[in-house]
């Protein structure tokens, strides 16, 4: 509901320029609406307070149109109430002392309402401009990063053309980071969700054989990139040696959250028998070190049914958790 109201106000601010003809036309509409409300209130109760409906109209006119339209509604509303609603009717004479006080109070309050509404209008405009500038900056940085990664990939392809295994491994990891960068860019630089990262990395393999369960957490950019590398290494390993190397193999990724600690469990089953390797490659070294910077740890178990990798990391206080809670997702098709 709040986002819908913000969207409407943002649209009206773009449509109505402060001090423009549209701003005064909008102010006139606010005045007419307030006058109808005043007439309706007096029809229901002759003793109803005069001028009360004009103050919101003043606020709306100033909030969207600025000081001029807000003051226009304030003056026009005060004169209308004075002439039509205060005895004697259709005269600018005032016989009651209370009406004089009401008009004076209305004038003072209107000045404050116009000033405050215009201040918030200018503040809101400044915040919108800053947000728009931030979005442009994020897009520009993302564009430059893509260009740099493309250049790096070209250099690696040339320099390691005689060593295709190393070349392809490096290029695949760069592609994993690029895909996660795209997720972060789509979220306006805020980060990427655990589910999206996992889906992106598992999608190119066998989508229908991967299940993602648990809480969906929006990870900050640095966390997201690290997790993307880890999931990429696990997926690559599963495709080469583990459960994704055979048609009947399966992979499940489960996430849980407790006291700002995110736990992820990667579990393979239905694949070839596995045993602990005699030496640690890049993947194992990455798994053992990557999450330590976030107060986390990785436990790797080579069970007969398949590899099990248990990961933990401490989330920052501003991390966003999907309010939908735990859920299940099955990748039905490779990610594009």
DARA-V720597 format. One record per helix or strand. SS is the DSSP state (@ for helix, = for strand). FROM is the first residue (numbers start at 0). LEN is the number of residues. Records with the same first field share a line. If there is no record, write none. Layout:
BEGIN
SS=FROM-LEN, FROM-LEN
END
This chain:
BEGIN
@=1-14, 20-24, 51-14, 66-19, 96-63, 163-23, 193-10, 206-3, 220-20, 242-3, 281-13
==191-2, 209-5, 216-3, 249-9, 260-9, 296-7, 305-9, 319-2, 326-4
END
